């Protein structure tokens, strides 16, 4: 059940990250990339900032950390898209 909650929350945050990045080239792919960014943020950024993940609890710090990871990964993907 936690994985479903995680995916739904990450998808919503992915949509917010797409809105922040002003990139509407392919919304579905952006949301998938943002979900992956949220997942990676849980593993890499969570220990750095000493904040739990969405699986622990859905709080404002965990949502902001997830949003940060999604925005970072979207920015990296956009860099590679523009180089082509």
MARVEX-460784 format. One line per field, with one value per atom (N, C-alpha, C): x, y, z; chain; residue in three letters; atom name; residue number from 1. Coordinates in pm, 1 decimal. Example, Ala and Ser with C-alpha at 12.3 -4.5 7.8 and 13.67 -1.06 7.14 Angstrom:
xx <- 1319.0  1230.0  1320.0  1285.0  1367.0  1290.0
yy <- -569.0  -450.0  -330.0  -225.0  -106.0  3.0
zz <- 780.0  780.0  780.0  708.0  714.0  787.0
chain <- A  A  A  A  A  A
res <- ALA  ALA  ALA  SER  SER  SER
atom <- N  CA  C  N  CA  C
n <- 1  1  1  2  2  2
// end
This chain:
xx <- 81.9  0.0  85.9  201.6  288.1  337.7  363.1  415.7  312.8  186.0  80.0  72.4  77.7  75.6  197.4  311.9  435.0  424.9  374.6  363.6  264.4  153.0  53.2  108.5  169.7  226.2  340.3  423.3  534.2  482.8  374.9  318.2  262.7  198.5  147.8  264.8  367.2  485.5  555.3  553.6  610.1  538.7  408.0  330.9  367.6  381.5  420.5  560.4  652.3  788.2  786.5  700.8  687.9  637.2  544.8  494.1  603.1  684.8  793.0  895.7  926.3  1027.7  972.8  843.4  778.2  809.7  806.0  836.4  713.3  646.4  526.1  545.3  671.0  698.2  627.1  638.1  568.6  537.3  419.0  381.1  394.4  354.2  360.7  505.1  593.9  734.6  794.1  757.2  806.4  761.1  638.8  590.1  663.5  689.3  763.7  905.4  969.5  1104.3  1101.3  999.8  988.4  963.0  884.5  863.1  996.2  1074.7  1206.4  1295.6  1287.8  1363.3  1321.3  1192.0  1142.2  1192.8  1194.8  1244.8  1393.2  1470.5  1613.6  1640.3  1555.9  1570.5  1553.7  1466.4  1447.8  1573.6  1649.4  1770.9  1893.9  1907.1  2029.3  2017.2  1906.6  1893.1  1840.7  1765.1  1707.6  1813.8  1918.6  2021.2  2098.1  2115.2  2189.6  2114.5  1984.3  1904.0  1838.9  1861.5  1806.9  1654.1  1592.2  1446.5  1403.0  1292.1  1241.7  1190.4  1146.7  1089.9  938.4  874.2  728.4  678.3  757.8  717.6  709.4  791.0  786.2  660.7  644.0  527.8  517.1  396.9  376.2  364.0  475.9  481.8  537.2  535.1  585.5  734.6  820.7  962.5  984.2  910.3  928.9  879.2  772.8  721.5  818.6  876.5  973.6  1099.4  1142.6  1258.2  1228.7  1110.7  1070.2  1061.4  1007.6  999.0  1138.3  1230.3  1366.9  1431.8  1414.2  1469.5  1408.5  1277.5  1209.5  1255.9  1271.8  1316.7  1460.3  1545.7  1685.5  1692.0  1620.2  1626.1  1561.8  1455.1  1395.1  1492.5  1565.7  1663.9  1774.0  1819.0  1923.0  1871.4  1750.2  1692.1  1672.5  1628.9  1610.9  1742.6  1850.4  1982.0  2018.1  1994.0  2024.7  1930.6  1806.3  1711.9  1753.5  1799.6  1835.8  1965.2  2051.5  2177.4  2156.0  2050.3  2025.0  1975.5
yy <- -120.2  0.0  126.0  121.8  238.9  278.5  181.0  212.4  288.6  257.6  328.1  472.9  492.4  628.3  705.5  640.0  702.8  745.1  657.9  689.2  801.5  800.8  906.0  1040.7  1042.5  1167.3  1215.0  1123.4  1161.2  1210.3  1152.8  1199.1  1340.6  1369.3  1505.2  1602.2  1563.4  1648.3  1660.3  1553.3  1558.3  1659.4  1664.8  1763.4  1904.5  1924.1  2055.0  2092.3  1994.4  2020.7  2058.7  1994.2  2028.3  2171.2  2211.2  2348.3  2447.6  2412.6  2500.8  2517.8  2408.3  2411.9  2470.3  2496.5  2550.5  2467.3  2337.6  2248.2  2162.4  2191.4  2115.6  2034.9  1998.3  1926.9  1791.9  1715.2  1587.7  1564.9  1599.8  1600.5  1462.9  1358.2  1224.5  1182.8  1207.1  1171.8  1257.7  1385.7  1471.8  1421.1  1374.7  1323.2  1195.0  1108.5  985.8  1019.2  1113.9  1155.8  1215.6  1293.9  1355.0  1250.2  1147.1  1038.3  969.2  946.7  887.5  981.0  1109.0  1206.5  1207.3  1194.2  1187.2  1061.9  951.8  825.5  837.6  896.3  913.3  1012.9  1113.4  1209.8  1141.7  1043.7  970.6  897.3  850.7  776.9  865.5  969.4  1048.6  1177.4  1248.2  1376.4  1362.6  1258.7  1239.2  1229.8  1152.1  1149.0  1280.7  1352.1  1478.2  1582.1  1593.9  1693.3  1640.2  1513.0  1448.4  1461.1  1434.7  1438.2  1300.4  1253.1  1123.2  1125.7  1011.5  1001.7  1000.3  999.7  994.6  863.7  758.5  631.5  640.1  726.5  743.5  820.7  935.9  1020.0  1125.9  1162.9  1270.5  1400.5  1472.3  1599.9  1705.0  1828.3  1935.3  1918.1  1885.5  1865.6  1750.3  1641.4  1530.2  1567.5  1643.3  1686.5  1785.0  1875.0  1968.9  1896.5  1796.2  1717.5  1641.3  1585.3  1514.5  1610.2  1727.8  1829.1  1871.6  1887.4  1924.0  1817.5  1692.0  1583.9  1579.3  1601.2  1599.9  1715.1  1833.1  1948.8  1928.7  1874.0  1850.1  1752.6  1641.4  1543.4  1596.0  1672.5  1733.3  1830.9  1906.0  2000.2  1924.4  1813.3  1732.9  1674.9  1621.8  1565.0  1673.2  1790.7  1900.2  1944.1  1939.2  1970.7  1874.8  1745.8  1647.3  1657.3  1694.5  1710.4  1826.2  1933.9  2052.2  2032.9  1945.3  1921.3  1849.1  1772.1  1697.8  1790.4
zz <- 0.0  0.0  0.0  67.6  72.3  -65.5  -150.8  -283.8  -367.0  -349.4  -422.7  -375.8  -245.4  -190.4  -238.1  -238.5  -283.2  -429.0  -514.3  -657.0  -684.2  -614.2  -634.8  -587.9  -469.3  -418.4  -508.0  -553.5  -641.3  -776.7  -827.0  -953.9  -940.4  -830.0  -807.3  -796.7  -724.1  -712.5  -847.0  -926.3  -1060.2  -1147.6  -1135.3  -1210.9  -1164.4  -1033.4  -980.5  -1030.0  -1031.1  -1079.5  -1227.3  -1305.0  -1446.8  -1462.7  -1378.1  -1382.5  -1343.2  -1243.8  -1200.3  -1311.2  -1380.3  -1485.8  -1616.5  -1625.0  -1744.8  -1868.9  -1853.6  -1965.2  -1991.4  -2099.7  -2133.5  -2260.7  -2288.1  -2412.5  -2414.4  -2310.4  -2300.1  -2153.3  -2113.7  -1972.8  -1908.6  -1978.2  -1919.8  -1892.8  -1986.9  -1966.3  -1855.1  -1849.2  -1741.6  -1605.3  -1595.2  -1467.6  -1430.8  -1528.2  -1500.4  -1454.9  -1521.9  -1481.8  -1341.7  -1312.4  -1180.6  -1072.3  -1103.7  -1007.7  -979.7  -1083.8  -1065.1  -983.0  -1008.1  -929.3  -783.7  -760.0  -622.7  -553.3  -626.9  -573.3  -538.1  -627.7  -603.1  -489.9  -477.6  -368.5  -233.5  -227.7  -103.6  -60.2  -156.0  -123.4  -106.4  -188.4  -186.2  -105.4  -116.7  -48.0  94.1  119.3  252.1  362.3  344.0  449.8  463.6  352.3  356.9  439.1  416.3  486.0  613.5  641.7  761.9  768.3  654.2  641.9  595.3  645.8  604.0  461.4  414.9  280.6  289.7  174.8  172.3  234.1  223.7  283.2  435.0  496.4  641.2  681.1  622.2  651.3  543.3  509.8  413.1  491.6  496.6  567.2  471.1  514.1  428.3  397.6  496.2  460.1  361.9  375.6  282.2  143.2  136.5  6.3  -60.1  16.6  -39.6  -86.4  -12.6  -53.5  -182.4  -191.6  -311.9  -429.9  -407.5  -512.8  -558.2  -465.5  -500.5  -588.8  -553.4  -634.4  -772.9  -780.6  -909.9  -998.4  -940.8  -1018.6  -1066.6  -980.4  -1019.4  -1136.2  -1127.2  -1235.1  -1363.4  -1351.8  -1471.0  -1537.0  -1457.5  -1513.9  -1587.4  -1530.6  -1595.7  -1726.7  -1725.7  -1847.8  -1953.2  -1911.8  -2007.7  -2069.4  -1994.3  -2048.6  -2160.7  -2139.1  -2242.2  -2362.2  -2339.1  -2450.0  -2540.1  -2480.8  -2559.7  -2635.6  -2589.2  -2660.2  -2791.4  -2801.7  -2925.3  -3028.1
chain <- A  A  A  A  A  A  A  A  A  A  A  A  A  A  A  A  A  A  A  A  A  A  A  A  A  A  A  A  A  A  A  A  A  A  A  A  A  A  A  A  A  A  A  A  A  A  A  A  A  A  A  A  A  A  A  A  A  A  A  A  A  A  A  A  A  A  A  A  A  A  A  A  A  A  A  A  A  A  A  A  A  A  A  A  A  A  A  A  A  A  A  A  A  A  A  A  A  A  A  A  A  A  A  A  A  A  A  A  A  A  A  A  A  A  A  A  A  A  A  A  A  A  A  A  A  A  A  A  A  A  A  A  A  A  A  A  A  A  A  A  A  A  A  A  A  A  A  A  A  A  A  A  A  A  A  A  A  A  A  A  A  A  A  A  A  A  A  A  A  A  A  A  A  A  A  A  A  A  A  A  A  A  A  A  A  A  A  A  A  A  A  A  A  A  A  A  A  A  A  A  A  A  A  A  A  A  A  A  A  A  A  A  A  A  A  A  A  A  A  A  A  A  A  A  A  A  A  A  A  A  A  A  A  A  A  A  A  A  A  A  A  A  A  A  A  A  A  A  A  A  A  A
res <- UNK  UNK  UNK  UNK  UNK  UNK  UNK  UNK  UNK  UNK  UNK  UNK  UNK  UNK  UNK  UNK  UNK  UNK  UNK  UNK  UNK  UNK  UNK  UNK  UNK  UNK  UNK  UNK  UNK  UNK  UNK  UNK  UNK  UNK  UNK  UNK  UNK  UNK  UNK  UNK  UNK  UNK  UNK  UNK  UNK  UNK  UNK  UNK  UNK  UNK  UNK  UNK  UNK  UNK  UNK  UNK  UNK  UNK  UNK  UNK  UNK  UNK  UNK  UNK  UNK  UNK  UNK  UNK  UNK  UNK  UNK  UNK  UNK  UNK  UNK  UNK  UNK  UNK  UNK  UNK  UNK  UNK  UNK  UNK  UNK  UNK  UNK  UNK  UNK  UNK  UNK  UNK  UNK  UNK  UNK  UNK  UNK  UNK  UNK  UNK  UNK  UNK  UNK  UNK  UNK  UNK  UNK  UNK  UNK  UNK  UNK  UNK  UNK  UNK  UNK  UNK  UNK  UNK  UNK  UNK  UNK  UNK  UNK  UNK  UNK  UNK  UNK  UNK  UNK  UNK  UNK  UNK  UNK  UNK  UNK  UNK  UNK  UNK  UNK  UNK  UNK  UNK  UNK  UNK  UNK  UNK  UNK  UNK  UNK  UNK  UNK  UNK  UNK  UNK  UNK  UNK  UNK  UNK  UNK  UNK  UNK  UNK  UNK  UNK  UNK  UNK  UNK  UNK  UNK  UNK  UNK  UNK  UNK  UNK  UNK  UNK  UNK  UNK  UNK  UNK  UNK  UNK  UNK  UNK  UNK  UNK  UNK  UNK  UNK  UNK  UNK  UNK  UNK  UNK  UNK  UNK  UNK  UNK  UNK  UNK  UNK  UNK  UNK  UNK  UNK  UNK  UNK  UNK  UNK  UNK  UNK  UNK  UNK  UNK  UNK  UNK  UNK  UNK  UNK  UNK  UNK  UNK  UNK  UNK  UNK  UNK  UNK  UNK  UNK  UNK  UNK  UNK  UNK  UNK  UNK  UNK  UNK  UNK  UNK  UNK  UNK  UNK  UNK  UNK  UNK  UNK  UNK  UNK  UNK  UNK  UNK  UNK
atom <- N  CA  C  N  CA  C  N  CA  C  N  CA  C  N  CA  C  N  CA  C  N  CA  C  N  CA  C  N  CA  C  N  CA  C  N  CA  C  N  CA  C  N  CA  C  N  CA  C  N  CA  C  N  CA  C  N  CA  C  N  CA  C  N  CA  C  N  CA  C  N  CA  C  N  CA  C  N  CA  C  N  CA  C  N  CA  C  N  CA  C  N  CA  C  N  CA  C  N  CA  C  N  CA  C  N  CA  C  N  CA  C  N  CA  C  N  CA  C  N  CA  C  N  CA  C  N  CA  C  N  CA  C  N  CA  C  N  CA  C  N  CA  C  N  CA  C  N  CA  C  N  CA  C  N  CA  C  N  CA  C  N  CA  C  N  CA  C  N  CA  C  N  CA  C  N  CA  C  N  CA  C  N  CA  C  N  CA  C  N  CA  C  N  CA  C  N  CA  C  N  CA  C  N  CA  C  N  CA  C  N  CA  C  N  CA  C  N  CA  C  N  CA  C  N  CA  C  N  CA  C  N  CA  C  N  CA  C  N  CA  C  N  CA  C  N  CA  C  N  CA  C  N  CA  C  N  CA  C  N  CA  C  N  CA  C  N  CA  C  N  CA  C  N  CA  C  N  CA  C  N  CA  C  N  CA  C  N  CA  C  N  CA  C
n <- 1  1  1  2  2  2  3  3  3  4  4  4  5  5  5  6  6  6  7  7  7  8  8  8  9  9  9  10  10  10  11  11  11  12  12  12  13  13  13  14  14  14  15  15  15  16  16  16  17  17  17  18  18  18  19  19  19  20  20  20  21  21  21  22  22  22  23  23  23  24  24  24  25  25  25  26  26  26  27  27  27  28  28  28  29  29  29  30  30  30  31  31  31  32  32  32  33  33  33  34  34  34  35  35  35  36  36  36  37  37  37  38  38  38  39  39  39  40  40  40  41  41  41  42  42  42  43  43  43  44  44  44  45  45  45  46  46  46  47  47  47  48  48  48  49  49  49  50  50  50  51  51  51  52  52  52  53  53  53  54  54  54  55  55  55  56  56  56  57  57  57  58  58  58  59  59  59  60  60  60  61  61  61  62  62  62  63  63  63  64  64  64  65  65  65  66  66  66  67  67  67  68  68  68  69  69  69  70  70  70  71  71  71  72  72  72  73  73  73  74  74  74  75  75  75  76  76  76  77  77  77  78  78  78  79  79  79  80  80  80  81  81  81  82  82  82  83  83  83  84  84  84
// end
